[in-house]
Amino acid sequence: MESSQTTQIKILIIRFLGLADVASIGLPAIRHYQKMYPNSEIHFLTFAEGKDIIELAEPCVKVKHLAKNAWPAELLPAMEAFLGLAEEIIGEAYDQIINLDTSFMPCFLSRFLKDAGERFMGNSMNLSVQGLIESFQAQTLQPEYVQEPSRYMESTFSGMEKWYTRWWQSRYVPENGYPEYYLSQCCQLDNLEFDMAIDVPADELLQKRAEKQKVILLANEGLSAYPELAELKNNLQQKGYFVWQESLSNTPIKMLLAMLKATDLMISFPSELYWLAKSVNCPAVLLTDSGSVNLTCPEHILPILGENLPSSEQIIDKIEAIFS
């Protein structure tokens, strides 16, 4: 796709997966293409609550989404659902379709669009849709084919081969970890200005609380398996910190982001909530092993050595060192 633009063009970007994935990969990609094509009409195709992220962060982008109950778990019904979605996409007459997703069904969708003559770039299935259906009917389709991207995926991005490497062990690790590496190196978004910020007002109640004491989030999703969680929370409260815990699944995304924005520090294992915190500039301490640090690039870490988790005392010492 040429980088100069003389007339308005209509672009569809595809990225499914979870909330954090849409925030950390979908949103920076949208902003990249907005800068490349300032007069373009950008649409974004995603799944379930992913639409809430884009509608909050980029209200001018038209969001198409597949609801949770519209993506069947079984392969054949899922194929039928995605073929129906493909017909809708073709009806939109896009000038360019870009699939940044790596999971099977979006790649299946992309292959159908590609074979239908749509102007397409990005990741797709390496079999034709007809070939896949014939293999399925003949019962020769191996389960590994739909489970492993290295078997089913091909890409117009020549950098996508890097996705299969242990790039986090190399010399080049971008400031924003995996999302920035994926977009800049694998998807080859040249001169990417990585921007996943979401502008929401801070939660008023927590913000008032933060005027009197430091506000700490113990992330339920990230710390549910931490054996000293109750002790950690109690000790932090005794030291005068305000501690809150929240379930990602039970809180509307706008409210959750507002609460994160009013929070001084989040404590978690690597989790989806970490990327949402990052989108509103909430600092985090991640309990992580050395192999995962370059995937997330957190502000602060507490190392996990083998099966030895940091104690609650070590976490509190880290918190107090940060605030001091």
N, C-alpha and C positions, 0 to 999 in steps of 0.2 A: 504494500500500500504506500503510495507516494506521500511524502511529508508536506507537500505544498497543497493548498486548498483554494480554489477559485470559486467554487459553488458549494452550496450546502449539501452535505452527505449524511446519510442515515446509517449509524453503526450499531450493531448488536454485540455486546460483550457477554460471554457466558462464564459463570463461575458459581458452582453449587456449593456443597459442603456446609460447614457450620458458621455460626455467627462470627467467631473470631477469624475464620478464614476469609469471609466476605469483607470484614473490616481491614484485615492486614494485607490482603492480596487484591480483592475486587476493587476496593476504594482507591488505593494508589494507582491501579491500572486505569480506572475511569479518569482520574485527574491527569494522568499522563496523556491519554488520548484527547482530553479536552484542550490541553495546551498545544498538542500537535494540530488539532483541527478545531479551532475556536468557534467556527460557525456551524459545527456539526450538530446533529440531533442524536444524542447517545441514549441507547436503551441498554438495560442490564437484565439478564436472565439468571435467576437464582432459585433457591429452594427454601420453603417455609419462612422462618423468621429472618432470614437473610435480607428480605425486602425492607424490614424495619430499619436496618443499619443504613442502607442506601437512601431511604426516604428521609431519615434524620440528617444525614451528612450532605447529601446532594439532591435537594428536592426538585431540581430542574431535570434530573434524569428520570426517564420513564422506566419503571420497574415492572418486568414481567416475572411471575414466580409460579413455581409448582408447589401446591399445597402438600402438606405431609401425607394426607390421605389419598393424594393423587399419584403417589409413587409406590406401586405395589412391590412387595418383597420378592415375589416370584418373577423369574426372568421373562417369560412370555407375556404376562399381563403388563410388566414394566415396558417391554418393547412396544406394545400396543399404545400405552399411554404416551410414550415419547414420540411415536410416529404421529399421533394426533397433535402433539406440540409442534412437531416439525411442519405440519401443514399450516398451522397458525403463523409460524415464523416466515414461511415462504410467502404467505399472503401479505406480509408487511413490506415486501420488496426492499430489503436492506441493500445498501451499496457495499457493505462489508460486514461479515460475521467473523468474530474472533473468539475461539474457544481457548480459555486459559485453564480449563479443568483437566484433571488427569484421571478421574474415576470413570468406570466403564460406561454407564448409561449416557453421560454427556458426550463421550467419545463416539458412542453409537449414534446419538443424535447428529453429531457433527458429520459423521460419514454419510448419513442419509442426505443432509443438506449439500454436502460436497458433491455427491453423485447426482443430485437433482439440478446441478448447475449453478448453485449459489456461489457468490464470490466469498471464499472462505480462506481463513488462515488459522494456524494453531494446531491443537491436538485432535486426532480423530482415530477411529478404529481402523486397523489395517486390513480387515476383511470387508468385502461389500456387504450390505445389509442382506441381500439375497443369499450370499454365501453363508452368512451366519444362520439364517433361517433354515437353509438346507442342512447344515451341520446339526442344528438343533433337532430337526425332524428325523434325521438319520441316526440320531443318538450317538454321534461321533464327536460332539462338542465336549471338550474336557473342562471340568470345573476350574482348573487352573487358568484357563484362557480368560475367563471373565473376572478372575480374582487378582491377577498379576499384570500390572501395567506394562512390564517388559514384554509380555506376550501379545497383548491386544493393541497397544498404542503405537501410532506413528505421528509424526509432527512436521509441520512446515518450518518450525523453529529449529535450526541446526544445533542450537545450544542445548536442546532438550536432552541430549546424551549426557550432559553434566548432571542431570537430575538423578541419575542412577549411581553416581560416584559418591565417595565419602568426602565431599567438598569441604565439610566443616573441619576436616583435619588438614586442610591445605593452608597456604599462606594467606590467601585472600578470603577474609570473612567480613562481609559488609556490616555497617553499624547496626542495622536492624535485623540481623540474623536471616533466618530462612526466607521470610517473605521477600525481602529485598534481593536476596540471591536468586530466588526463583524468577522474579520478574526481570531483573537486569541481566542475569547470565543465561538462564534457561530459556526464557521467553524473549530475550534480546531487545528489551525496551531501552534503546539507546538514550543516554543522558537522562535517565530516570531521576526525577526529584521525588524521593520517596515521601509521601505525605498520607498518613492514615488518621490524621486528627479529626475528631468529631466535636463540634462546638455545641455543647449543651450547658444550660445554667446549672450551677452546683445545687445540690439538695439543701434547702434552706435550714432544715432542722439540724442536719449534720454540720453545716457551715457555722451555725451558731454555737454548736458544741465545740467545734474546732477553735473558736475564739478563746476558749477557756482551758482546753486540754487537747493533747494530740489524739487524733482519731486513727485507729488501726483496724484493718479488715483481716480477719482470719478466713481465708477462702474455703468455703465448704467443699467445693468440687476438688480443690487441690490438696486439702488437708484431712479429708475424711478418714484416711487410713493412718493418720499420725497418732501414735499411741498416747502421747502426752498432751493432746489438744485441750482437754478440760483443765489440766493443770496450768498450761500456758496461758489460757484465757484468764483464769483466776489470778495468777501472779501478775499479769499485765494490769488488770483492774486494780489490784492492791497497790500497784506503783503509780496509779493515778491516770492511766491511759483509758480512753473510751474505746471499747472493743465491740465491733459488730460482726455478725456472720450472716450470710445471705445465700440462698440457693439460686443459682443461675436460672434454673427451670421454673422457679415460682415468682420471678420478678419481671415486670415489663421492662423491655430493654432501655427505654428512655429513662425510667426511674433508676434502673441499675447504674447507668452511665452517670446520672446526676449524683448518685451516692458515691460512686468511685471518684468523681471529680472533687468532692468535698473531703476525701480521705487523704491523710498524710502519708500512709504507708500500707501496702498490702503484703501479707505473708502467705506464701503458697508454694506447692510443688509446681512444675511447669503444667499449665492448664489453659483451657480456652479463656478463662477469666483474665489471665495475664495480658493477653492481647487487647482485650476490651479496656483494661486499666491503662494500657499504653496509649490507647486512642484518645484518652482524656487527660493524659500526662499525670497519672497517678503512679508514683514510684513503687517499686516492688523489691522484696527480698525473696529470691527463689531458692528453695532447697533442691539442689540438683547435683548430678554427678558431672564429672569433668567432660564427659563425652557429649553432654547436652547443652553446655554453656553457649557454644557458638551457634546453636540453633535459635536461641532466644535472646542472647545478648542483654541480660537484665542489668539494671543499675547496680544491684547488690546481690551477692550470692552467699549461701552457706553450703559448703560442699558435703555431698553424701559419699562416704568412703565405704565401698562395698555395700554391706547391708546395715552399716552403722549410720543411723540418722542423727542429726544434731539434737542435742538435748534441749529442753525448754529453757534451761539456764543459758545455753549458748545463743539461742534465738533472742532472748531478752538482752543479753550483752550486745549483740549485733544491733538491735533496735536502738539501744541507748547510745551506742557509739555513733550511729547515723544522726540522731537528733542532737547530739552534743556538738 
